[in-house]
């Protein structure tokens, strides 16, 4: 009789351990899914920001903003200045 009680306690302990292990694995899986969802959201946001940056950095847009907002004018002609060798 005492031997069977010991076996019942051993089996019950093992079953409780298995249940606890399954619960821990389930929690880790849920955390992994949450992190994967967050990673996907961040990747999408990064793509959006890169597209915004690309549009904002376009040369034509920068020139237009410089002319309209800051009153800059385009040069009519380009002049090159040849510098004499300086004193060393």
Secondary structure, DSSP 8 states (H G I E B T S, - for coil): -HHHHHHHHHHHHHHHHHHHHHHHHHHHHHHHHHHHHHHHHHHHHHHHHHHHHHHHT-HHHHHHHHHHHH-----SS-----------
